[in-house]
Protein backbone atom coordinates (compact mmCIF):
# COMPACT_ATOMS: atom_id res chain seq x y z
CA UNK A 1 0.00 0.00 0.00
CA UNK A 2 1.24 3.49 -0.91
CA UNK A 3 0.38 6.67 0.93
CA UNK A 4 -1.31 8.82 -1.71
CA UNK A 5 -2.63 11.77 0.30
CA UNK A 6 -1.88 13.22 3.72
CA UNK A 7 -3.99 15.70 5.69
CA UNK A 8 -2.87 17.36 8.92
CA UNK A 9 -4.86 19.47 11.33
CA UNK A 10 -3.13 21.11 14.31
CA UNK A 11 -0.13 18.80 14.05
CA UNK A 12 3.10 20.43 15.27
CA UNK A 13 3.51 23.66 13.23
CA UNK A 14 0.80 22.73 10.70
CA UNK A 15 -2.62 24.24 11.38
CA UNK A 16 -4.10 22.80 8.20
CA UNK A 17 -2.20 21.03 5.44
CA UNK A 18 -3.08 18.65 2.62
CA UNK A 19 -0.34 17.00 0.56
CA UNK A 20 -0.65 14.78 -2.51
CA UNK A 21 2.24 12.32 -2.53
CA UNK A 22 3.85 11.10 -5.78
CA UNK A 23 4.02 7.34 -6.23
CA UNK A 24 7.83 7.43 -6.40
CA UNK A 25 8.19 9.33 -3.14
CA UNK A 26 9.16 12.87 -2.19
CA UNK A 27 12.24 14.94 -1.50
CA UNK A 28 11.59 17.70 1.03
CA UNK A 29 13.82 20.78 1.16
CA UNK A 30 13.66 23.96 3.22
CA UNK A 31 15.37 25.93 5.99
CA UNK A 32 15.83 24.60 9.50
CA UNK A 33 12.65 24.78 11.56
CA UNK A 34 10.32 24.90 8.57
CA UNK A 35 8.63 21.59 9.46
CA UNK A 36 10.27 18.94 7.26
CA UNK A 37 10.83 16.53 10.14
CA UNK A 38 7.34 17.30 11.47
CA UNK A 39 5.86 16.15 8.17
CA UNK A 40 7.80 12.87 8.35
CA UNK A 41 6.68 12.49 11.95
CA UNK A 42 3.04 12.80 10.84
CA UNK A 43 3.51 9.97 8.32
CA UNK A 44 5.09 7.78 10.99
CA UNK A 45 2.23 8.61 13.38
CA UNK A 46 -0.31 7.67 10.72
CA UNK A 47 1.34 4.26 10.27
CA UNK A 48 2.34 3.40 13.84
CA UNK A 49 0.41 5.72 16.21
CA UNK A 50 3.79 6.84 17.55
CA UNK A 51 6.40 9.52 17.02
CA UNK A 52 9.71 8.27 15.65
CA UNK A 53 11.35 10.88 17.90
CA UNK A 54 9.70 9.55 21.05
CA UNK A 55 7.51 12.64 21.50
CA UNK A 56 4.36 12.45 23.58
CA UNK A 57 1.01 13.11 21.90
CA UNK A 58 0.69 16.40 23.78
CA UNK A 59 3.96 17.54 22.19
CA UNK A 60 2.53 16.82 18.74
CA UNK A 61 -0.48 19.11 19.21
CA UNK A 62 -0.07 22.63 17.81
CA UNK A 63 0.54 25.10 20.63
CA UNK A 64 -2.73 27.03 20.32
CA UNK A 65 -4.93 23.94 19.89
CA UNK A 66 -6.43 21.29 22.17
CA UNK A 67 -6.31 18.47 19.63
CA UNK A 68 -4.43 17.09 16.65
CA UNK A 69 -5.64 15.06 13.68
CA UNK A 70 -3.79 13.09 10.99
CA UNK A 71 -5.50 11.42 8.02
CA UNK A 72 -4.15 9.59 5.00
CA UNK A 73 -5.36 7.79 1.90
CA UNK A 74 -3.61 4.55 1.01
CA UNK A 75 -3.72 2.96 -2.43
CA UNK A 76 -2.10 0.28 -4.54
CA UNK A 77 0.27 1.55 -7.24
CA UNK A 78 -1.06 5.09 -7.07
CA UNK A 79 -4.59 4.12 -8.16
CA UNK A 80 -7.83 5.34 -6.58
CA UNK A 81 -7.53 5.41 -2.77
CA UNK A 82 -8.67 2.13 -1.26
CA UNK A 83 -8.34 2.91 2.43
CA UNK A 84 -8.65 6.12 4.43
CA UNK A 85 -7.05 5.97 7.86
CA UNK A 86 -7.08 8.57 10.60
CA UNK A 87 -5.95 9.15 14.16
CA UNK A 88 -6.90 12.07 16.39
CA UNK A 89 -5.96 12.86 19.96
CA UNK A 90 -6.56 15.54 22.58
CA UNK A 91 -4.62 17.02 25.45
CA UNK A 92 -6.93 15.02 27.74
CA UNK A 93 -5.37 11.81 26.32
CA UNK A 94 -8.43 10.83 24.31
CA UNK A 95 -7.54 8.95 21.13
CA UNK A 96 -9.83 8.16 18.19
CA UNK A 97 -8.81 5.90 15.32
CA UNK A 98 -10.79 5.17 12.17
CA UNK A 99 -10.55 3.12 8.99
CA UNK A 100 -12.78 4.28 6.13
CA UNK A 101 -14.76 6.32 8.63
CA UNK A 102 -15.44 3.38 10.95
CA UNK A 103 -14.13 3.76 14.53
CA UNK A 104 -11.50 1.21 15.58
CA UNK A 105 -11.18 0.50 19.29
CA UNK A 106 -7.76 -1.13 19.55
CA UNK A 107 -4.30 -0.38 18.17
CA UNK A 108 -3.82 -4.01 17.12
CA UNK A 109 -6.90 -3.71 14.84
CA UNK A 110 -5.85 -0.30 13.55
CA UNK A 111 -2.22 -1.13 12.66
CA UNK A 112 -1.16 -2.83 9.45
CA UNK A 113 -2.60 -0.45 6.83
CA UNK A 114 0.78 1.08 6.04
CA UNK A 115 4.28 0.15 7.14
CA UNK A 116 6.83 2.87 7.89
CA UNK A 117 10.48 2.83 8.90
CA UNK A 118 12.31 6.05 9.74
CA UNK A 119 15.96 6.99 9.93
CA UNK A 120 17.31 10.21 11.39
CA UNK A 121 20.08 11.59 13.61
CA UNK A 122 18.32 10.28 16.73
CA UNK A 123 18.81 6.72 15.45
CA UNK A 124 22.38 6.68 16.73
CA UNK A 125 20.62 5.54 19.92
CA UNK A 126 20.03 2.20 18.19
CA UNK A 127 23.76 1.61 18.55
CA UNK A 128 24.92 3.93 21.33
CA UNK A 129 21.79 3.94 23.48
CA UNK A 130 20.41 1.67 26.18
CA UNK A 131 18.84 -1.77 25.50
CA UNK A 132 15.35 -0.24 25.67
CA UNK A 133 16.10 1.71 22.47
CA UNK A 134 16.82 -1.50 20.60
CA UNK A 135 13.83 -3.30 22.11
CA UNK A 136 11.58 -0.43 20.98
CA UNK A 137 12.96 -0.81 17.46
CA UNK A 138 12.01 -4.49 17.44
CA UNK A 139 8.60 -3.88 19.00
CA UNK A 140 7.55 -1.14 16.55
CA UNK A 141 8.80 -3.07 13.55
CA UNK A 142 7.25 -6.41 14.54
CA UNK A 143 3.95 -4.79 15.51
CA UNK A 144 3.62 -3.43 11.97
CA UNK A 145 4.23 -6.72 10.20
CA UNK A 146 2.56 -9.05 12.73
CA UNK A 147 -0.42 -7.77 14.73
CA UNK A 148 -0.44 -10.96 16.83
CA UNK A 149 2.96 -9.88 18.13
CA UNK A 150 1.50 -6.61 19.39
CA UNK A 151 -1.28 -8.51 21.19
CA UNK A 152 1.26 -10.80 22.86
CA UNK A 153 3.46 -7.87 23.83
CA UNK A 154 0.59 -5.89 25.36
CA UNK A 155 -0.63 -8.93 27.31
CA UNK A 156 2.89 -9.61 28.54
CA UNK A 157 3.35 -6.03 29.72
CA UNK A 158 -0.01 -6.08 31.53
CA UNK A 159 0.90 -9.23 33.46
CA UNK A 160 4.43 -7.96 34.09
CA UNK A 161 3.01 -4.83 35.71
CA UNK A 162 0.75 -6.95 37.92
CA UNK A 163 3.65 -9.19 39.00
CA UNK A 164 5.82 -6.17 39.78
CA UNK A 165 3.01 -4.67 41.83
CA UNK A 166 2.74 -7.86 43.92
CA UNK A 167 6.52 -8.08 44.31
CA UNK A 168 6.71 -4.52 45.58
CA UNK A 169 3.99 -5.29 48.12
CA UNK A 170 5.66 -8.60 49.12
CA UNK A 171 2.54 -10.61 48.34
CA UNK A 172 3.12 -14.36 48.18
CA UNK A 173 3.30 -17.23 45.77
CA UNK A 174 -0.35 -18.07 45.08
CA UNK A 175 -1.17 -14.78 43.38
CA UNK A 176 2.22 -14.52 41.71
CA UNK A 177 1.71 -17.92 40.08
CA UNK A 178 -1.27 -16.65 38.08
CA UNK A 179 0.64 -13.77 36.53
CA UNK A 180 3.83 -15.76 36.01
CA UNK A 181 2.00 -18.40 34.00
CA UNK A 182 0.42 -15.72 31.82
CA UNK A 183 3.79 -13.98 31.44
CA UNK A 184 5.33 -17.27 30.31
CA UNK A 185 2.69 -17.81 27.61
CA UNK A 186 2.78 -14.31 26.14
CA UNK A 187 6.48 -13.76 26.79
CA UNK A 188 7.33 -16.96 24.91
CA UNK A 189 5.59 -15.56 21.83
CA UNK A 190 7.58 -12.33 22.14
CA UNK A 191 10.90 -14.18 22.56
CA UNK A 192 10.12 -16.48 19.64
CA UNK A 193 9.21 -13.73 17.16
CA UNK A 194 12.11 -11.50 18.20
CA UNK A 195 14.64 -14.25 17.62
CA UNK A 196 12.99 -15.26 14.35
CA UNK A 197 13.05 -11.73 12.92
CA UNK A 198 16.60 -11.06 14.15
CA UNK A 199 17.78 -14.24 12.43
CA UNK A 200 16.16 -13.03 9.20
CA UNK A 201 17.63 -9.54 9.47
CA UNK A 202 21.16 -10.55 10.48
CA UNK A 203 22.55 -11.47 7.03
CA UNK A 204 20.76 -8.52 5.39
CA UNK A 205 22.16 -6.15 8.02
CA UNK A 206 25.68 -7.47 7.41
CA UNK A 207 25.28 -7.08 3.65
CA UNK A 208 24.06 -3.46 3.89
CA UNK A 209 26.84 -2.56 6.31
CA UNK A 210 29.46 -4.03 3.99
CA UNK A 211 28.00 -2.19 1.01
CA UNK A 212 27.91 1.19 2.77
CA UNK A 213 31.19 0.77 4.67
CA UNK A 214 33.10 -0.36 1.61
CA UNK A 215 36.29 -0.89 3.62
CA UNK A 216 36.21 -4.59 4.34
CA UNK A 217 34.67 -4.04 7.77
CA UNK A 218 32.47 -6.85 9.01
CA UNK A 219 29.30 -6.26 10.97
CA UNK A 220 26.91 -8.66 12.67
CA UNK A 221 23.65 -8.64 14.58
CA UNK A 222 22.88 -10.98 17.45
CA UNK A 223 19.68 -11.26 19.50
CA UNK A 224 20.47 -11.41 23.22
CA UNK A 225 17.39 -12.68 25.11
CA UNK A 226 17.32 -12.70 28.90
CA UNK A 227 16.28 -16.37 28.75
CA UNK A 228 18.50 -18.82 26.89
CA UNK A 229 16.69 -21.34 24.71
CA UNK A 230 18.59 -23.76 22.49
CA UNK A 231 15.77 -25.58 20.69
CA UNK A 232 13.91 -22.41 19.79
CA UNK A 233 10.37 -23.81 19.88
CA UNK A 234 7.66 -21.63 21.37
CA UNK A 235 6.84 -24.35 23.90
CA UNK A 236 10.44 -24.58 25.06
CA UNK A 237 10.60 -20.79 25.47
CA UNK A 238 7.49 -20.97 27.65
CA UNK A 239 8.88 -23.75 29.85
CA UNK A 240 12.27 -22.12 30.33
CA UNK A 241 10.84 -18.66 30.94
CA UNK A 242 8.42 -19.92 33.59
CA UNK A 243 11.26 -21.78 35.28
CA UNK A 244 13.40 -18.62 35.21
CA UNK A 245 10.60 -16.61 36.82
CA UNK A 246 10.27 -19.17 39.61
CA UNK A 247 14.03 -19.27 40.19
CA UNK A 248 14.25 -15.48 40.34
CA UNK A 249 11.28 -15.02 42.66
CA UNK A 250 13.25 -14.60 45.90
CA UNK A 251 15.60 -12.05 44.36
CA UNK A 252 12.73 -10.25 42.65
CA UNK A 253 10.79 -10.04 45.91
CA UNK A 254 13.72 -8.21 47.48
CA UNK A 255 14.15 -5.78 44.58
CA UNK A 256 10.45 -5.28 43.91
CA UNK A 257 10.68 -5.87 40.15
CA UNK A 258 11.02 -8.71 37.64
CA UNK A 259 14.63 -9.36 36.66
CA UNK A 260 14.01 -11.69 33.73
CA UNK A 261 11.80 -11.52 30.67
CA UNK A 262 11.50 -9.89 27.24
CA UNK A 263 11.68 -6.48 28.95
CA UNK A 264 15.36 -7.27 29.66
CA UNK A 265 16.35 -8.36 26.12
CA UNK A 266 18.91 -6.65 23.91
CA UNK A 267 20.40 -6.77 20.41
CA UNK A 268 24.18 -6.85 20.02
CA UNK A 269 25.51 -4.87 17.05
CA UNK A 270 29.12 -5.78 16.35
CA UNK A 271 31.69 -4.23 14.02
CA UNK A 272 34.73 -6.40 13.37
CA UNK A 273 33.54 -8.67 16.22
CA UNK A 274 33.59 -5.79 18.74
CA UNK A 275 30.62 -4.12 20.42
CA UNK A 276 29.84 -1.09 18.25
CA UNK A 277 28.47 0.79 21.26
CA UNK A 278 31.88 0.78 22.93
CA UNK A 279 34.39 0.64 20.09
CA UNK A 280 32.90 2.00 16.85
CA UNK A 281 33.41 5.53 15.53
CA UNK A 282 30.49 7.89 14.92
CA UNK A 283 30.63 7.04 11.22
CA UNK A 284 30.61 3.31 11.94
CA UNK A 285 27.73 3.70 14.40
CA UNK A 286 25.74 5.67 11.82
CA UNK A 287 26.47 3.00 9.22
CA UNK A 288 25.30 0.28 11.63
CA UNK A 289 22.10 2.15 12.53
CA UNK A 290 21.26 2.85 8.88
CA UNK A 291 22.01 -0.76 7.93
CA UNK A 292 19.64 -1.95 10.66
CA UNK A 293 16.85 0.28 9.36
CA UNK A 294 17.45 -0.80 5.75
CA UNK A 295 17.45 -4.44 6.81
CA UNK A 296 14.08 -3.94 8.48
CA UNK A 297 12.69 -2.40 5.28
CA UNK A 298 13.97 -5.30 3.17
CA UNK A 299 12.72 -8.02 5.55
CA UNK A 300 9.42 -6.23 6.20
CA UNK A 301 8.64 -6.00 2.48
CA UNK A 302 9.52 -9.65 1.99
CA UNK A 303 7.36 -10.67 4.94
CA UNK A 304 4.29 -8.59 4.02
CA UNK A 305 4.73 -8.74 0.24
CA UNK A 306 4.05 -5.03 0.31
CA UNK A 307 5.94 -1.77 0.18
CA UNK A 308 7.26 0.04 3.23
CA UNK A 309 7.60 3.80 3.50
CA UNK A 310 11.15 4.81 4.37
CA UNK A 311 11.42 8.22 6.04
CA UNK A 312 14.99 9.46 5.66
CA UNK A 313 15.70 12.61 7.65
CA UNK A 314 19.05 14.39 7.13
CA UNK A 315 20.86 11.40 8.57
CA UNK A 316 24.29 11.20 6.91
CA UNK A 317 26.05 13.99 8.79
CA UNK A 318 28.40 11.53 10.52
CA UNK A 319 29.31 9.69 7.30
CA UNK A 320 32.34 10.60 5.24
CA UNK A 321 31.99 11.46 1.57
CA UNK A 322 32.79 7.92 0.41
CA UNK A 323 30.16 6.30 2.64
CA UNK A 324 27.58 8.94 1.76
CA UNK A 325 28.13 8.29 -1.95
CA UNK A 326 27.35 4.62 -1.37
CA UNK A 327 24.15 5.26 0.60
CA UNK A 328 21.89 6.85 -1.98
CA UNK A 329 22.20 4.15 -4.69
CA UNK A 330 20.71 1.77 -2.11
CA UNK A 331 17.28 3.32 -2.67
CA UNK A 332 16.86 0.72 -5.40
CA UNK A 333 16.09 -1.67 -2.53
CA UNK A 334 13.38 0.63 -1.13
CA UNK A 335 10.23 1.14 -3.18
CA UNK A 336 8.82 4.22 -1.45
CA UNK A 337 10.94 6.77 0.36
CA UNK A 338 10.97 10.36 1.55
C-alpha angles and dihedrals in degrees: 000000000000125000104239103171135018127196124188129189120185092342113150106304094348115097093176126352136160120188129185109211122213116234092241094053135252140274112211121202132176144112123299113283095022093117106261094132090042089058091051089047090055091054091050090048090051091054102037108016087237141093115247086217094056093248120159119242090250089059090055094057115096110256097247096044136079096212144030131211132193124185132175140179117222124199142167115254094344094298126135111319111269101183133030114199129185142176127190131179139179136211087255088066095252112148127193123188127185140181115200088344095306116121115243117205103198135046091226089060093043098049124082101057093104132008120218134182121185133199125191142137091285089064091081081087087073087071106021100032135084124286090262089067091058093043089053089053091055094044096051093044096046093044090059096051099034119032091186087065091058090051091051092046094050092047091048092051092048092054092042090056091050092050092048090050091054092045092053090051092045093236114167142252104280095065094037091056092064094055095039092056091050091046090053093053097047095033091055089058090051093048092047096051094043092054092044094052093043090053089052094047098044099080092040091050091051092049094050092047091051092048094050096038094048092182103097092264115151123218132186140183124215129182111226109196121187088232119056116223121175102183095048098211118140090237092053091050089053094050095046094044093051090049090050091051091052092047092049096046097099093048092044091051089057095047096039096229140077113266098191134050143076089303087071098049126117142185119231115217111194131189114195088349092302128111105266091209091064105027111024125098122239089260092050091047091051090049091051093048093048091046090053092052092046090049090054090051092050095046093041092054091047091049097047097031086226139101124270124211111236114204108200113188119188090295108150099076092113094048122094120235094265094053092044091053089055095049103065098053086061090075086089085079092053118067100196124027143158 
